[in-house]
């Protein structure tokens, strides 16, 4: 009963916050030129113009975004959305026969803030969402997401401090597939988020759990030093935490340290060489392991139209004996390969994007480390003067190491999760829009028992149909 009262209180607070953030304000639209990358194409100087679009080092902690329409230098924009959803399998049942359907109301409030001075840019994206289940097949839930960055330009140095936080009722990969994350931290229509942190910096959550709340945090630091206008050295550290509330899932910690060298041979082409290492461990006392990567990378940018990057190389994972063992099954070292690639392409009435990575992930609370693959992509196009179509898809494969699963019921536990969907949207005035969406997702597995005897396994087909009303206010100018 006490837990139920707490959930109701949190849900009420989230809903009130969402309504409060919808207060209107004044705005006069203006655009600003994009900043230039040293050795890159024409633009403003560091710290001026639209710093949220500045490209960072190849393989860095930020996503590349096309320079384009901006809201200026310093601003605050609240936003609000209301979604009505029908979900065919709200409890993530393993079979269609056990699936329960329900109607869900999702109420979201959020804001994006940017504060720019001559040498620094502060960016913040925040969203709070309440999920209300019509038949109470699941407890009402609260979603909290926040990303914040501080960028400093000091002569030859570019420094970035960041934090990416979330409190979710399930893995973020699953919720994205269901399509009812509201505004999330995706930012503003046509503008995007002002923080732009790469989702691969956060602790991996790609094995879907049956509605287990989880807290995720990634604290990020990156320093880039320009040796000349066309070459730079970069170092970064990312400290991640993933904590689960209930069901004895494995809480995990990770630390990733990276050093890289970038060389721009033309204004559009950059080569990169990097080394990084990621250490995973668990507060429960289960021995962790470290994976070392050496990669060569390449990025090509055609301003406003195309961005393609790829990094690849070998990886070596080093393991210590598990508790009660003197040797490591399969050997103390596991040699593999790694690959990370992204593509953004813009055309007259839309665009497409895709990201793929093959590396060692944290295991999402079910596995002690997981070599695997993760893909996500999207396509958008205008189908009429007012209507726009969007298609999204994602896939995640999580395998396992012999070194950490010896003696488990399945010698090589593996999970495969996919989602796909689409939406049709149109504006309703200058600051609001209406969207109709459909999403489907499914998870398969070759086991029903994971690390520490945890129950795990497949999830039957989940289908979600929804309608979303979104509204953002005029920009609040901060200077």
Buried (B, 14 or more C-beta within 10 A) or exposed (E): EEEEEEBEEBBEEBBBBBEEBBEEEEBEEEEBBBBBBBBBBEBBEBBBBBBBBBBBBBBBBBBBBBBBEBBBBBBBBBBBBBBBBBBBBBBBBBEEEEBBBBBBBBBBBBBBBBBBEEEBBBBBBBBBBBBBBBEEBBBBBBBBBBBBBBBBBEEEEBBBBBBBBBBBBBBBBBBBBBBBBBBBBBBBBEBBBBBBBBBBBBBBBBBBBBBBBBBBBBBBBBBBBBEEEBBBBBBBBBBBBBBBEEBBBBBBBBBBBBEBBBBBEEBBEBBBBBBBBBBBBBEEEBBBBBBBBBBEBBBEBBBEEBBBBBBBBEBBBBBEEBEEEEEBBBEBEBEBEBBBBBBBBBEEEBBBBBBBBBBBBBBBBBBBBBBBBBBBBBBBBEEEEEEBBBBBBBBBBBBBBBBBBEEBEBEEBBBBBBBBBBBBBBBEEEBBBEBEBBBBBBBEBBBBBBBBEBEBBBBBEBBBBBBBBBBBBBBBBEE
